[in-house]
Amino acid sequence: MPREWQFVSHDTGLVKSLAGQMRCSSLLAQVLLSRGFSTAEDAKGFLSAKLATLQDPEVLPGVAEAADLMAEAVRQKRRITIYGDYDVDGMTSTSILYHCITQAGGTVDYYIPCRMEEGYGLNCDAIRELHEADPERLVVTVDCGICSVKEADLARELGLDLIITDHHTIPDELPRAKVLVHPRLPGGEECFPHLCGAGVAFKLAWAVSKRLGDGQRSSERMREFLKSAVGLAMIGTVADVVPLVGENRLIVKYGLDTLRQQAGPGLAAMLQVIGLDKKSCVTAEDIAFGISPRLNAAGRLGQARLAVDLLTTNQTDRAAQLATYLDGLNKQRQTVERKILKQAREEIQQHPEWLEQPCLVIGHHDWHVGVIGIVASRIAEQYEKPTIMIALNSSTGIGQGSGRTFGEVNLHAAVTTGVDLLETFGGHPAAIGLKLRADRLDEFRERINGQPVLMSEAKIANPRRIDAEVTLGELSVRAIKELEYLGPFGCENDRPIFVSTGLELAEEPKTMGEGGRHLAIRVKHYGATMRAISFGRGEWAEEMAAAQGRLSVCFKPIINEFRGRESVELQIIDWRADGAPPPQSRRTATVAAVDGQDC
């Protein structure tokens, strides 16, 4: 059903005052006010936040002890093995620590488990293999391990030193590793809690660099490394969809600024393959929809190590080959994704009773385990409810699943209530991974959907937050460019969302792209005409053409560059005919910020 549009009532006097003090457009002033920045001092503090305000790495629980061990291992030429995850966060985390130890002159390698054969995180076979090859090595996990109790016990039993660094939800029982590094461990109340795995790895690399310097400052060489490491941490932060607030926003903001200057051969080659090397300014969205999917494709299709090879190689020829290959893997992933999405929709159509439940749980024997997480996100968005997709293996009788939440539902907490039915389970409130026996799928679906917490949370309104109601005439190129100062944009710091009412269609709506998947229209209002598009919403063309009268459109404005000419374009999020009864709307006071944008 249509989501409510939640507006902010703007006091014109406050808007004018803030715009005057900030010397900015009224458009930017309205957005700042809608997001809680009611004074020029607060607004300037947000817009001009400096990387130097990052917390010292030692504030992160466990970092001091872990850095001491790693620095000593470097000095002793003891092998350090980085054990990473197969997603972009794990790949960039692995690459950060690999570069750190390499630049410091240490001995380092890395281990990335195969998604299909080994699954997520530490596994006992890998622990035994690493110990047998070199029992004196130091193993450092990144982006995984906080739930690996039995694996840590095995490492301790074998005498293999293990440092676990992670950011996922902390379980009731902690693994007994040599050191645990996690932003939400007890005693870390002062630590920024929303770091992703790459953010944790960056802080650890920073602490190691200090110890290999004079104890307080890194050497000049290691400072140069840390500048490039911010770029890797930026990619992991964007890809893992953690809140882009506080330290995460700083990491992404300055990582984007240094991306071109500090990019190694691998990232430089990837930028060239995508065409981002020609853009005057690379955005977080370019990372999310350009670089991240190509790296992720390698992990999803069982070749994650190639992505880490790309991020760590110093050979330009090798980098170019890997970038081209990963681009091809991404095209292959897109084909598989479209097939699974079609099958998932067909399963839902065949079981309409599922739509009455608060969580969709869908299993199939013909699904690629590496791609179901992406499809779960799309299904959750389309049907507006948490979704768990499970790839069933006929030969083993085991299903491997990925879940994505919707709205404010804590999916991790909901699934924990059925954990006794699962073989393995982990994740965080927005995304989970699991394994279960195929014959328990129906029981699991029933158990999860019977939880009072899930059922009550699923009913919580998830309104679409609108920063301001505007006319097309207010959307000048200059005003939209000013909005970029609010970025980088992502989870909990979304691009500004506006609504314009009383719009007319300037021409017949059209579809574009393969199979008419996307929408393209032109709208006009008080003499101003603009192009508007919506990706994946080709079906709206016919609906808009049939609508009577004027339209209200909810959108994000962007700058479109074409042949050296810049123009404002609208990315449509939602719309309705002005004559149709809208979902119930409520307005909030300007000073009471609308917090938490769409993730």
Stockholm file with secondary structure:
# STOCKHOLM 1.0

chainA/1-599         MPREWQFVSHDTGLVKSLAGQMRCSSLLAQVLLSRGFSTAEDAKGFLSAKLATLQDPEVLPGVAEAADLMAEAVRQKRRITIYGDYDVDGMTSTSILYHCITQAGGTVDYYIPCRMEEGYGLNCDAIRELHEADPERLVVTVDCGICSVKEADLARELGLDLIITDHHTIPDELPRAKVLVHPRLPGGEECFPHLCGAGVAFKLAWAVSKRLGDGQRSSERMREFLKSAVGLAMIGTVADVVPLVGENRLIVKYGLDTLRQQAGPGLAAMLQVIGLDKKSCVTAEDIAFGISPRLNAAGRLGQARLAVDLLTTNQTDRAAQLATYLDGLNKQRQTVERKILKQAREEIQQHPEWLEQPCLVIGHHDWHVGVIGIVASRIAEQYEKPTIMIALNSSTGIGQGSGRTFGEVNLHAAVTTGVDLLETFGGHPAAIGLKLRADRLDEFRERINGQPVLMSEAKIANPRRIDAEVTLGELSVRAIKELEYLGPFGCENDRPIFVSTGLELAEEPKTMGEGGRHLAIRVKHYGATMRAISFGRGEWAEEMAAAQGRLSVCFKPIINEFRGRESVELQIIDWRADGAPPPQSRRTATVAAVDGQDC
#=GR chainA/1-599 SS CCCCEEEEECCHHHHHHHHHHHTCCHHHHHHHHHTTCCSHHHHHHHHTCCGGGSCCGGGSTTHHHHHHHHHHHHHTTCEEEEECCSSHHHHHHHHHHHHHHHHTTCEEEEECCCTTTTCSSCCHHHHHHHHHHCTTCEEEESSCCTTCHHHHHHHHHHTCEEEEECCSCCCSSCCCCSEEECTTSTTCTTSCTTCCHHHHHHHHHHHHHHHHTTSSSCCHHHHHHHHHHHHHHHHHHHHTTCCCSHHHHHHHHHHHHHHHHHCCHHHHHHHHHHTGGGCSSCCHHHIIIIIHHHHHHHHHTTCHHHHHHHHHCCCHHHHHHHHHHHHHHHHHHHHHHHHHHHHHHHHHHHCGGGGGSSSEEEEETTCCTTTHHHHHHHHHHHHTSCEEEEEEETTTTEEEEEEECCTTCCHHHHHHTTGGGEEEEEEETTEEEEEEEGGGHHHHHHHHHTCHHHHHHHTSCCCEECSEECCGGGCCHHHHHHHGGGCSCBTTBCCCCEEEEEEEESSCCEEESGGGCEEEEEEEETTEEEEEEETTCTTHHHHHHHCCSCEEEEEEEEEEEETTEEEEEEEEEEEEETTSCCCCCCEEESSSCCCCCCC
#=GC SS_cons         CCCCEEEEECCHHHHHHHHHHHTCCHHHHHHHHHTTCCSHHHHHHHHTCCGGGSCCGGGSTTHHHHHHHHHHHHHTTCEEEEECCSSHHHHHHHHHHHHHHHHTTCEEEEECCCTTTTCSSCCHHHHHHHHHHCTTCEEEESSCCTTCHHHHHHHHHHTCEEEEECCSCCCSSCCCCSEEECTTSTTCTTSCTTCCHHHHHHHHHHHHHHHHTTSSSCCHHHHHHHHHHHHHHHHHHHHTTCCCSHHHHHHHHHHHHHHHHHCCHHHHHHHHHHTGGGCSSCCHHHIIIIIHHHHHHHHHTTCHHHHHHHHHCCCHHHHHHHHHHHHHHHHHHHHHHHHHHHHHHHHHHHCGGGGGSSSEEEEETTCCTTTHHHHHHHHHHHHTSCEEEEEEETTTTEEEEEEECCTTCCHHHHHHTTGGGEEEEEEETTEEEEEEEGGGHHHHHHHHHTCHHHHHHHTSCCCEECSEECCGGGCCHHHHHHHGGGCSCBTTBCCCCEEEEEEEESSCCEEESGGGCEEEEEEEETTEEEEEEETTCTTHHHHHHHCCSCEEEEEEEEEEEETTEEEEEEEEEEEEETTSCCCCCCEEESSSCCCCCCC
//
